[in-house]
Amino acid sequence: MPNTRSSAPPLKFRPLVLPPKLTNGDFNEFILDVIELVGAENVEIITSKDQIQDGTYMNPKHSHDPHHILEQDFFLASAIVAPRNVGDVQFIVRLANKISFPLWPISIGRNSGYGGAAPRVSGSIVVDMGKNLNKVLEVNVEGAYCLVEPGVTFHALYDYLVANNLQDKLWLDVPDLGGGSVLGNATERGVGYTPYGDHWMMHCGMEVVLPNGELLRTGMGALPDPKRPETMGMKPEDQPWNKAAHLFPYGFGPYVDGIFSQSNMGIVTKLGMWLMPNPGGYQSYLITLPKDDDLKQAVDIIRPLRLNMALQNVPTIRHILLDAAVLGNKASYSSKTEPLSDEDLNKIAEKLNLGRWNFYGALYGPERIRNALWETIKEAFSVMPGVEFYFPEDTPKNSVLRVRDKTMQGIPTYDELKWIDWLPNGAHLFFSPIAKVAGEDAMMQYRLTQRRCQEAGLDFIGTFTVGMREMHHIVCIVFNKKDLTQKKKVQWLIRTLIEDCAANGWGEYRTHLAVMDQIMGTYNWNNGSFLKFNEILKNAVDPNGIIAPGKSGVWPKSYSQIAWKL
């Protein structure tokens, strides 16, 4: 696109922070070209501390991390730019290459607990892919898939199915909160709770703007759709996809999709996702486990049930305080400021008619299939003393089971937001190690993380999310973001937990900006060959290091790892 600005002196924008090695003149020249392309309404320049407000989940701010564990402005954008189309993304990428301007692509900016929309390198421009690129491009009933842009939230996709009378034919899989991006969550390898709960596993076919501005379609999407007269002259991004692009993910040759998940190798502009055909019947349930150490036996019961698919969906084993925090803040249960004791937790469990651990699952299919599965599951768990079994109608109207009942059938909710208010000025940080589906491993990991939380003066709040052969152990570190002493303890806690878990062979599957380098450093088998390979790829496809430098601990050669490592 030629530069057609008038010769009048340009306005001098002065962002609060600039990218490394770039001047204010560089920034102004770049941002004026971008404004000319996308319009001033699609550009916000961070020039005042008044703009650094934490916002809310429903109204996120893209300038910084709203759940900041360091200073509020530690990870700060210089500007936020919203492309209107794929061509805009390509132009911005090519422009950034000229002066090595770092870009931080986001979908919706609700990467809550992992850094939000904040860039790893302060001064980066946040590329807001979700503001304008927010269309459901296709829902295919016969193939049971959809094609979406980055700004399509789980709730928006659900509304699309309802508006088009498709909700009785196709279900989507949703995470705990319905406001996140379908594309963004999948590329971060997030999870939901139906049988389609592994979102990355369920993606099929991607369109990506590479760091040189070129457009790529992966898998079968790399095979052109047979040419038709009406498609001649179309831009590549507008051309129809191959008919099998969202049915078979691998195509031919090296399977490259993985390098665009949790990565800085490109900007994903479209994503195919498989949807679940209506199973013909559904029933959610709760099994309460009365004692803290029941976790061990329960996990050993769960493993064969999950492997044999008697447990069809992605079930969860939730600690009592996670459920309690959805139903009220800490002050509603106790006047204590220190971590709650076993006696306190037992009283809360009794008050809420819950267990110390609570297992949430669901049954899918015709009634005779559900009944057979339920008898199998009940029989397996009935060997445990004191367990109780519930369906939603057996619980109060505000019960967590009634919330999970919606989530496990693909209906978006927002109730899980409430646990963040466990403490005043509540913010949260996720610590997410992977665990073996074995009772002994689960107890070891739980006891270790619980003890470290107590040493930091915080209550343990967490859940085990059961995949096919592993468990995501999600430790929900809730803290008062206006308490500087507590924030320092949270920094100590997350770094100590990373070290502790690595020493036991446990690695995290996803993490916050502040500890990406540390976690990548734990994946260091054979002298760090994994990171070295990622660096080779990064420097090959992005020689100027413009796409999300530092994402997942992968730095381009133009950035000193020693200088940038936190």
VEXKOL-71672 format. One record per residue (C-alpha): residue in one letter; x, y, z; residue number from 1. Coordinates in steps of 0.5 Angstrom, whole numbers, plus 500, padded with zeros to 3 digits. Each point is the difference from the previous one (the first is absolute). Layout:
<sites>
type_xx_yy_zz_seq
A_X_Y_Z_NUM
...
</sites>
This chain:
<sites>
type_xx_yy_zz_seq
M_500_500_500_1
P_503_507_498_2
N_501_505_505_3
T_495_506_498_4
R_500_504_506_5
S_501_507_499_6
S_507_504_501_7
A_497_503_507_8
P_504_499_506_9
P_498_494_503_10
L_497_500_507_11
K_505_497_505_12
F_497_495_504_13
R_504_498_507_14
P_498_493_502_15
L_502_499_507_16
V_505_495_498_17
L_503_498_494_18
P_503_493_497_19
P_507_499_501_20
K_505_504_495_21
L_494_504_497_22
T_500_507_500_23
N_493_504_501_24
G_501_502_493_25
D_500_493_498_26
F_494_499_504_27
N_497_506_497_28
E_501_498_493_29
F_498_493_501_30
I_493_502_503_31
L_498_505_495_32
D_501_495_495_33
V_496_496_504_34
I_494_505_501_35
E_500_502_493_36
L_499_492_498_37
V_495_498_506_38
G_497_507_502_39
A_501_504_507_40
E_494_496_503_41
N_504_494_499_42
V_506_502_504_43
E_501_502_507_44
I_507_503_502_45
I_502_499_508_46
T_502_507_501_47
S_497_501_507_48
K_500_496_507_49
D_493_502_500_50
Q_499_494_494_51
I_503_495_505_52
Q_494_498_503_53
D_499_492_502_54
G_493_500_497_55
T_496_494_501_56
Y_499_493_496_57
M_494_502_496_58
N_504_507_499_59
P_507_498_499_60
K_505_505_499_61
H_506_498_495_62
S_505_505_503_63
H_503_495_505_64
D_499_494_505_65
P_493_502_504_66
H_503_494_505_67
H_506_503_501_68
I_505_496_504_69
L_506_505_499_70
E_499_508_499_71
Q_493_502_497_72
D_504_503_494_73
F_506_495_500_74
F_497_496_493_75
L_498_506_497_76
A_498_501_492_77
S_501_507_496_78
A_494_499_496_79
I_494_496_499_80
V_498_499_492_81
A_494_496_498_82
P_501_498_492_83
R_494_500_496_84
N_501_494_496_85
V_506_495_498_86
G_503_505_495_87
D_501_505_506_88
V_503_494_504_89
Q_505_499_494_90
F_502_507_499_91
I_501_502_508_92
V_505_494_500_93
R_504_502_494_94
L_500_507_503_95
A_503_497_506_96
N_505_496_497_97
K_503_507_497_98
I_502_502_507_99
S_500_494_504_100
F_493_503_504_101
P_498_494_505_102
L_493_498_499_103
W_496_496_505_104
P_493_497_497_105
I_494_499_504_106
S_493_497_499_107
I_496_503_505_108
G_505_501_505_109
R_497_496_506_110
N_505_496_501_111
S_499_500_507_112
G_505_498_505_113
Y_505_499_495_114
G_501_507_499_115
G_494_503_496_116
A_502_504_494_117
A_506_503_502_118
P_507_499_496_119
R_506_496_503_120
V_504_506_497_121
S_498_507_502_122
G_499_505_495_123
S_497_495_495_124
I_494_501_496_125
V_494_496_502_126
V_497_497_494_127
D_492_500_502_128
M_498_494_495_129
G_493_499_503_130
K_497_507_500_131
N_499_500_492_132
L_501_493_498_133
N_494_497_504_134
K_496_496_495_135
V_498_493_500_136
L_502_498_493_137
E_496_493_499_138
V_497_495_504_139
N_499_494_497_140
V_495_495_503_141
E_502_494_495_142
G_507_500_502_143
A_499_503_507_144
Y_505_506_500_145
C_500_507_500_146
L_505_505_497_147
V_501_506_504_148
E_504_507_501_149
P_504_502_506_150
G_495_504_503_151
V_495_495_500_152
T_498_498_508_153
F_497_494_502_154
H_494_504_502_155
A_500_503_493_156
L_500_493_497_157
Y_495_497_504_158
D_496_506_499_159
Y_501_498_492_160
L_498_493_501_161
V_493_502_504_162
A_499_506_495_163
N_500_495_494_164
N_496_494_503_165
L_507_496_501_166
Q_500_499_507_167
D_496_494_500_168
K_505_497_494_169
L_507_502_503_170
W_503_502_507_171
L_506_504_501_172
D_505_499_505_173
V_501_505_505_174
P_505_502_506_175
D_498_502_507_176
L_499_507_497_177
G_496_502_494_178
G_503_506_497_179
G_507_498_498_180
S_502_499_492_181
V_499_493_497_182
L_506_501_496_183
G_504_503_506_184
N_498_495_505_185
A_502_494_495_186
T_507_503_498_187
E_501_501_507_188
R_498_492_501_189
G_495_502_505_190
V_495_495_502_191
G_492_499_501_192
Y_496_495_503_193
T_496_496_495_194
P_503_494_496_195
Y_503_505_495_196
G_503_503_506_197
D_507_500_497_198
H_500_506_496_199
W_506_500_496_200
M_499_492_498_201
M_493_503_497_202
H_503_505_496_203
C_500_499_493_204
G_503_504_494_205
M_504_507_502_206
E_501_506_496_207
V_506_504_502_208
V_504_507_498_209
L_507_498_501_210
P_505_505_502_211
N_502_502_493_212
G_493_502_499_213
E_498_494_496_214
L_494_496_501_215
L_500_492_501_216
R_494_495_501_217
T_502_494_503_218
G_498_492_499_219
M_495_499_495_220
G_499_508_499_221
A_507_500_496_222
L_496_496_495_223
P_496_506_496_224
D_493_499_499_225
P_499_498_492_226
K_500_507_496_227
R_493_503_499_228
P_499_506_495_229
E_497_504_506_230
T_506_499_504_231
M_505_502_495_232
G_503_507_503_233
M_498_499_507_234
K_505_501_505_235
P_503_494_503_236
E_497_501_507_237
D_493_501_497_238
Q_501_493_495_239
P_496_494_502_240
W_503_495_504_241
N_501_493_498_242
K_494_495_502_243
A_504_496_504_244
A_504_506_504_245
H_496_499_506_246
L_499_493_500_247
F_507_497_500_248
P_506_504_503_249
Y_506_497_498_250
G_500_501_492_251
F_507_498_497_252
G_507_501_502_253
P_502_503_507_254
Y_495_501_505_255
V_501_508_502_256
D_494_502_503_257
G_503_499_507_258
I_505_505_499_259
F_495_505_500_260
S_497_498_507_261
Q_503_504_506_262
S_505_503_495_263
N_503_506_497_264
M_500_497_493_265
G_494_503_497_266
I_493_504_501_267
V_494_495_499_268
T_495_503_496_269
K_495_494_499_270
L_499_494_504_271
G_496_494_498_272
M_497_496_506_273
W_496_494_501_274
L_493_500_503_275
M_497_494_504_276
P_493_497_497_277
N_495_501_505_278
P_501_493_504_279
G_492_499_500_280
G_500_500_508_281
Y_504_503_506_282
Q_500_500_507_283
S_505_503_505_284
Y_502_498_507_285
L_504_501_506_286
I_504_496_505_287
T_502_502_506_288
L_506_498_504_289
P_500_501_507_290
K_508_500_502_291
D_506_504_498_292
D_504_493_498_293
D_494_497_496_294
L_503_503_494_295
K_505_495_500_296
Q_495_494_500_297
A_495_504_495_298
V_506_501_495_299
D_501_493_500_300
I_493_498_499_301
I_500_506_494_302
R_506_497_496_303
P_497_494_497_304
L_493_503_499_305
R_503_506_496_306
L_504_495_496_307
N_494_496_498_308
M_496_506_499_309
A_495_498_505_310
L_502_507_502_311
Q_498_503_493_312
N_501_508_502_313
V_506_504_503_314
P_498_499_507_315
T_503_504_506_316
I_502_499_507_317
R_499_507_504_318
H_502_502_507_319
I_495_502_504_320
L_503_507_500_321
L_499_501_493_322
D_492_498_501_323
A_500_504_506_324
A_503_506_496_325
V_495_500_495_326
L_494_501_505_327
G_503_505_505_328
N_507_504_501_329
K_504_498_506_330
A_497_505_505_331
S_493_496_499_332
Y_503_494_503_333
S_506_502_505_334
S_503_506_503_335
K_507_497_499_336
T_505_504_496_337
E_505_494_500_338
P_499_493_497_339
L_494_496_502_340
S_501_494_504_341
D_497_493_499_342
E_495_501_505_343
D_498_507_496_344
L_500_496_494_345
N_495_494_503_346
K_495_505_502_347
I_500_504_494_348
A_499_493_496_349
E_494_498_505_350
K_497_507_499_351
L_500_499_493_352
N_498_493_500_353
L_506_498_496_354
G_506_496_501_355
R_508_502_501_356
W_500_498_493_357
N_495_500_495_358
F_499_496_493_359
Y_496_503_494_360
G_499_496_494_361
A_495_499_495_362
L_496_494_496_363
Y_499_501_493_364
G_495_496_495_365
P_494_496_500_366
E_497_499_507_367
R_501_492_500_368
I_508_502_498_369
R_500_505_506_370
N_497_496_505_371
A_505_494_498_372
L_506_505_501_373
W_497_503_507_374
E_499_493_503_375
T_507_499_498_376
I_503_507_503_377
K_495_499_506_378
E_503_493_502_379
A_507_502_499_380
F_500_506_505_381
S_495_496_505_382
V_506_497_503_383
M_502_506_503_384
P_497_502_507_385
G_496_506_500_386
V_499_502_493_387
E_493_503_498_388
F_497_500_493_389
Y_496_506_497_390
F_497_502_494_391
P_498_508_499_392
E_493_499_502_393
D_503_497_507_394
T_504_507_501_395
P_498_507_502_396
K_498_505_494_397
N_507_504_501_398
S_504_493_500_399
V_507_499_497_400
L_497_494_496_401
R_494_504_497_402
V_506_504_497_403
R_504_494_498_404
D_494_497_497_405
K_500_506_495_406
T_507_500_499_407
M_500_492_498_408
Q_495_501_495_409
G_504_506_496_410
I_495_506_503_411
P_505_506_502_412
T_500_502_507_413
Y_503_506_504_414
D_499_497_507_415
E_507_498_501_416
L_502_507_500_417
K_498_501_507_418
W_506_496_503_419
I_504_505_499_420
D_497_504_505_421
W_502_496_505_422
L_505_505_503_423
P_499_508_500_424
N_502_503_493_425
G_500_493_497_426
A_505_498_495_427
H_503_493_498_428
L_506_496_497_429
F_499_493_497_430
F_505_495_502_431
S_499_494_495_432
P_504_494_501_433
I_499_493_497_434
A_499_494_504_435
K_499_493_499_436
V_493_497_501_437
A_503_496_506_438
G_498_501_507_439
E_507_500_503_440
D_502_506_495_441
A_494_504_501_442
M_501_500_507_443
M_507_502_500_444
Q_498_505_495_445
Y_495_503_504_446
R_503_500_507_447
L_506_503_497_448
T_496_506_497_449
Q_496_500_506_450
R_506_501_505_451
R_503_505_495_452
C_494_504_500_453
Q_499_500_508_454
E_507_502_500_455
A_498_506_496_456
G_495_502_505_457
L_494_498_494_458
D_495_495_500_459
F_501_494_495_460
I_494_500_495_461
G_501_495_494_462
T_497_495_496_463
F_502_494_496_464
T_498_500_493_465
V_500_493_497_466
G_502_499_493_467
M_501_493_497_468
R_506_498_503_469
E_502_506_504_470
M_498_505_505_471
H_500_508_499_472
H_501_502_507_473
I_498_507_501_474
V_502_504_506_475
C_496_506_500_476
I_504_505_504_477
V_496_506_502_478
F_503_506_503_479
N_499_507_502_480
K_503_504_494_481
K_500_506_505_482
D_504_497_505_483
L_507_501_498_484
T_503_495_505_485
Q_495_495_498_486
K_502_501_493_487
K_507_498_501_488
K_498_494_504_489
V_496_498_494_490
Q_507_501_495_491
W_504_496_505_492
L_494_494_500_493
I_500_499_493_494
R_507_500_499_495
T_501_495_506_496
L_494_496_497_497
I_504_500_493_498
E_506_497_503_499
D_497_495_505_500
C_496_497_494_501
A_506_500_495_502
A_504_496_506_503
N_494_495_500_504
G_500_499_492_505
W_493_505_500_506
G_500_505_494_507
E_495_505_499_508
Y_495_500_494_509
R_499_508_500_510
T_502_506_504_511
H_501_507_501_512
L_504_505_497_513
A_505_501_506_514
V_502_493_500_515
M_500_498_493_516
D_508_500_500_517
Q_500_496_506_518
I_495_494_498_519
M_504_500_493_520
G_506_499_504_521
T_497_494_504_522
Y_499_496_493_523
N_508_499_499_524
W_501_493_498_525
N_506_499_496_526
N_503_507_502_527
G_494_504_498_528
S_499_497_493_529
F_492_501_500_530
L_502_508_501_531
K_505_500_495_532
F_496_497_495_533
N_494_505_501_534
E_506_505_499_535
I_502_498_494_536
L_493_500_497_537
K_499_507_503_538
N_506_503_497_539
A_498_496_493_540
V_493_503_499_541
D_501_506_504_542
P_507_503_499_543
N_498_507_503_544
G_497_497_506_545
I_493_504_499_546
I_495_495_502_547
A_499_499_508_548
P_507_500_502_549
G_501_496_506_550
K_494_497_500_551
S_500_493_503_552
G_508_501_502_553
V_501_500_492_554
W_505_506_498_555
P_502_503_494_556
K_508_501_499_557
S_499_507_500_558
Y_498_500_507_559
S_505_498_506_560
Q_497_494_504_561
I_505_502_506_562
A_497_507_500_563
W_493_499_499_564
K_499_494_504_565
L_496_501_506_566
</sites>
